[in-house]
Amino acid sequence: MGANSNNASWYLGGSVAGAAFGGAILVALVANPIAYVILAIVGLMGYKIGVSTMALTRPAFGIKGSILPTSLNTIVFLGWAVVNTFIAVISMSFIFSDLFGWAAYGEPGSTGPMILGIIIMSVLNLIAISLGRQSIKVVERIGIAIIMVLGIWITWIVFQTHSLTEILDWTPPAEHSMPIGTAVDVMAAFSLAWVLGIAEFTRYTRTPKAATAAPLLGATTALIWFVFVGVVATVGAAITTGEFNPDNSDPSSLVSNLGLGWVALVMIIVACVTTNVVNLMAAGISITNVTKKIKPLHSVWAVTILAGFLMLIPLYMASFLDTFMMFLDYIGMALAALLGILLTDYFFVRKRKYEVNQLELKGGKYWYFKGVNLRAIFVWLVGVIFYLVINPLPLFAETVGAVYPTIVVTAVLYLIVSKINSKQ
């Protein structure tokens, strides 16, 4: 629940407000539970096998071939850390503006204060991930409470000003309208990204329910709630100002526009740090799938510092929303094909039988051709191409999107290729 009680989930809601309130909530209620069922399934794999998600990719991709999904995993969680932290830095820039009169984000001369905010947030992230396991659990729970209070506060403020009927009747301008299929892909990419890190946690759970039902219910509940908060806040701001600008749907801008003050901004900053504990740990631990020479804590430190530098990218992009959408599109494209292969390999090709003692054995069962299963790589590439082909087609953009069809097609293709190979 803590993983989705965050700024990015809120921003996601504002980003899909272009589908109108009804469309955005409908997509949240349909697309996200599907994604989190997949999350629960991979969580069960982690519980049964007792290894990280990236180690689970070795039987399908090969011991060395798993470097490809590992690279994807690192990029994805680094990206989420950047998104979450950048939103918090925007909040910090508004605080700096109130305290010192400096330019806030989006105003001329705001680059310096934003860079200072990036440095401060990077230090806070480093402190948070270095506290140790028990301290991190406490920090996570505090963060959940803070962001939920803020979500309730924002929703109450909006409904004090606008009725539910006004929110429901609002329609976005044509130039900012978002097709349902596109909203499905945005939601799916957001939610499925957590699948890459789930086994890092469920491999330590004590029961199958803790590995499946708990993350399924927690992640789904939190995301639907914060998508609701993001949509309501964004639509409320659009009705109040008479202008709908998806670029200003980040929590910091909304809080500022609604006049909630620096207390709410500080809450956003704290929530960012607690969420990034999960992002940065997942990114850092994935590196240990490539090499055992780096200690897990050191790898987490490394990705945290790297995330600080990567935050400069959205700072110099024309639109933070465009950067966010491009990132989600990349996730959907690469992740859909990967998950189709991963699930099919475990449940249908290997019949739920992975041999743990072979996961690191050179020349063993999962070595294939020089450590790489070329068939899996081929299917992954075909899946990516399939996504790119169908993504812009109106049939998919206006209905089911491209992510879930890509998972299905890739899964079927991998099963066929594996069956052909077993008969040779």
Helices and strands as residue ranges (DSSP letters): H 7-15, G 16-19, H 20-49, H 53-56, H 58-61, H 67-100, H 111-129, H 133-161, H 164-169, G 174-176, H 180-192, G 193-197, H 199-202, H 208-241, G 246-248, H 251-257, H 262-287, H 296-310, H 312-315, H 320-344, I 345-349, G 356-358, H 374-390, H 394-397, H 403-423
